[in-house]
């Protein structure tokens, strides 16, 4: 039980769930809502694929619910910005001489043109730390998205700094109009 704010958390999550298109919504989500399993609802809503229907408001509702439930809201905040700026996913491989790279909180420099370095926040999807020579799927959140607009799926960019490596773009969803 979450305490005296349980009904407000339920309202937030029900509102967010109402934003999920019917063709995407599934029986598990509806069951969790009926059972008032708010942690499971939050987790389930945060894992939906698709980028066209997920608005900043949807992600902001989930972030607020996470805060009210004393859970980490970082993933929902990240997705909120992605819903505005677009999505950029890469297959990142660190060089064997690299220092270990934390999955979150890093803002390394990337060579995006062969001569121009740009900053992008990094979120490694599958592990807490990427070690030298390892590969993982990661999300990038450029500080200046227009400077990355020319990149397309299949392009390779270079990671600079104490954890150098290479990243191949595997998915790109443009920013919302």
C-alpha positions in Angstrom: 0.0 0.0 0.0 1.2 3.5 -0.9 -0.6 5.4 1.8 -2.9 8.3 1.8 -2.0 9.5 -1.7 -2.8 6.1 -3.2 -6.0 7.4 -4.9 -4.2 10.4 -6.5 -1.5 8.1 -7.8 -4.2 5.9 -9.2 -5.8 8.9 -10.9 -2.5 9.9 -12.5 -1.9 6.4 -13.8 -5.4 5.9 -15.0 -5.2 9.2 -16.9 -1.8 8.1 -18.5 -3.3 4.7 -19.3 -6.3 6.4 -21.1 -3.7 7.9 -23.5 -2.6 4.5 -24.7 -4.3 3.7 -28.0 -6.7 0.8 -27.8 -4.8 -1.3 -30.3 -1.7 -1.1 -28.1 -3.3 -1.5 -24.7 -3.4 -5.1 -23.4 -5.2 -7.2 -20.8 -2.3 -7.1 -18.4 -2.5 -3.3 -18.1 -6.2 -3.4 -17.6 -5.9 -6.1 -14.9 -3.2 -4.2 -13.0 -5.4 -1.1 -13.1 -8.4 -3.0 -11.8 -6.3 -4.5 -9.0 -4.7 -1.1 -8.2 -1.2 -2.6 -8.6 0.3 0.9 -9.2 3.9 -0.2 -9.3 3.1 -2.8 -12.0 1.0 -0.2 -13.9 3.8 2.3 -13.8 6.3 -0.3 -15.0 4.0 -1.5 -17.8 3.2 2.0 -19.1 6.9 2.8 -19.1 7.8 -0.1 -21.3 5.5 0.5 -24.2 7.2 0.6 -27.6 6.2 3.1 -30.2 6.9 6.8 -30.4 4.1 8.4 -32.3 1.4 8.3 -29.6 3.6 8.9 -26.6 3.4 12.6 -25.8 5.4 14.7 -23.4 2.3 14.8 -21.2 2.1 11.0 -21.1 5.7 10.8 -19.9 5.3 13.7 -17.5 2.4 11.9 -15.9 4.5 8.8 -15.4 7.4 10.8 -14.0 5.0 12.5 -11.5 3.6 9.1 -10.5 7.1 7.7 -10.0 8.0 10.7 -7.8 4.8 10.3 -5.7 5.6 6.6 -5.3 9.2 7.3 -4.2 10.5 5.6 -7.3 13.2 6.7 -9.8 11.7 9.0 -12.4 14.8 9.3 -14.6 13.6 6.9 -17.3 10.3 8.8 -17.7 12.0 12.1 -17.8 14.4 10.8 -20.5 11.5 9.5 -22.6 9.7 12.8 -22.1 12.6 14.7 -23.8 12.8 12.0 -26.5 9.1 12.5 -27.3 9.9 16.1 -28.0 13.4 15.9 -29.5 13.2 12.5 -31.3 14.9 9.2 -30.6 18.4 8.3 -31.5 19.5 4.7 -30.6 23.0 3.3 -31.4 24.9 0.1 -31.1 27.9 1.3 -29.0 31.2 -0.5 -28.8 33.9 0.7 -26.5 37.6 0.3 -27.5 39.6 -2.2 -25.5 41.7 0.8 -24.1 38.6 2.6 -22.8 37.7 3.2 -19.2 34.4 1.6 -18.0 31.4 3.8 -19.0 28.4 4.2 -16.6 25.0 3.5 -18.2 23.5 6.9 -17.1 24.7 10.3 -16.2 27.4 10.6 -18.8 27.5 13.4 -21.3 30.4 12.6 -23.6 31.6 14.2 -26.8 30.8 12.6 -30.1 32.3 13.2 -33.6 29.2 13.5 -35.7 30.7 14.9 -39.0 34.3 13.8 -39.1 35.5 17.2 -37.8 32.8 18.5 -35.4 32.4 17.2 -31.9 29.0 17.5 -30.1 27.7 16.6 -26.7 25.0 14.0 -26.1 23.7 12.5 -22.9 24.0 8.7 -22.9 21.7 6.0 -21.6 23.0 2.4 -22.0 19.9 0.2 -22.1 21.0 -3.2 -20.9 23.7 -2.9 -18.2 24.8 -0.5 -15.5 28.4 -0.3 -16.8 29.8 -0.8 -20.3 33.4 -2.2 -19.9 36.3 -1.9 -22.4 35.7 -3.9 -25.6 32.0 -4.5 -24.8 29.0 -3.6 -27.0 25.5 -2.5 -26.0 22.5 -0.7 -27.3 22.3 2.9 -26.1 20.2 6.0 -26.5 21.7 9.4 -27.1 20.1 12.7 -26.3 21.9 15.5 -28.1 22.2 18.8 -26.4 21.7 20.6 -29.8 19.5 18.2 -31.8 19.7 20.1 -35.1 23.4 19.5 -35.2 22.6 15.7 -35.4 19.8 16.0 -38.0 21.9 14.9 -40.9 22.6 11.5 -39.4 20.7 8.4 -40.7 20.4 4.8 -39.8 23.7 3.0 -40.5 25.9 6.1 -39.9 28.9 5.6 -37.6 29.9 8.2 -35.1 32.9 8.3 -32.8 32.8 8.5 -29.0 35.7 10.6 -27.5 37.1 11.1 -24.1 38.4 8.6 -21.5 36.0 5.9 -22.9 36.5 6.1 -26.6 34.5 3.9 -29.0 32.3 3.7 -32.1 28.5 3.8 -32.4 26.4 2.7 -35.3 23.0 4.4 -35.6 20.3 1.7 -35.5 17.2 3.8 -35.0 16.3 7.4 -35.5 12.8 8.9 -35.0 12.6 12.6 -35.9 11.5 15.3 -33.5 7.8 16.1 -33.2 6.7 19.0 -35.4 
